[in-house]
Amino acid sequence: MSSPHVLESKLLKQLPWLTHGFGTRQTRDWPGNYTHLKQVHGDNIVLADGAWGSIGEGDALISAHPGTLVGVRTADCVPVLLADTDLRAVAAVHAGWRGTVAEIVRKTVERMTAEFGSRPTSLLAAIGPSIGRCCFEVGPEVAKQFGVEGRTHIDLVASNFRLLTAAGVPAAQIEVADLCTVCDPLRFHSFRRDKEQSGRMVSAIGIVR
């Protein structure tokens, strides 16, 4: 990526046909024109066929179209970027706590298999900056969705890591940024920290033409 304020995955960077990045609050004019969705904290996965801009509602985009950059916006939720090393297909996933409970990242892997013939063992996954367990304290109602009783701290990154491995992606092919958006106000937007004043960061991935 051209911007010095876009974070890259070491795993994904190994693929010469791929462009990707996790935006920060310092990122400007990136990623430019990209395909995105009206995010609704659900588990709907949309196939991007080359169109730019918003193409509907959902929280994950998949594409095998060269030149199409798919992206999600976050400000604490977990951004996950996926790439099929064999078939040149990609996905961008927005996983908040509701999306995590709905197992959207596992369903995205399954959708890539259905649409493109992707094998989970051929996928690389990068989990970007998001709210860490240190800062994600939830009440009993949310905790219950994760099988925990009472007020507690939830680790969304670990939950999505487990969903990826459960879907068949090898643990060695999953990279975790391990950066908490709440703890680092200089680099990251955070809705939990800044409420309505929070901006959004774009995480995007695409196949180079």
Beta strands, then each sheet from edge to edge (+ up, - down):
strand 1: 18-22
strand 2: 35-38
strand 3: 45-47
strand 4: 53-57
strand 5: 60-63
strand 6: 69-74
strand 7: 78-84
strand 8: 89-95
strand 9: 123-127
strand 10: 137-138
strand 11: 152-153
strand 12: 174-176
strand 13: 201-207
sheet 1: 1+ 13- 6+
sheet 2: 2+ 4+
sheet 3: 3+ 5+ 8- 7+ 9- 12-
sheet 4: 10+ 11-
end
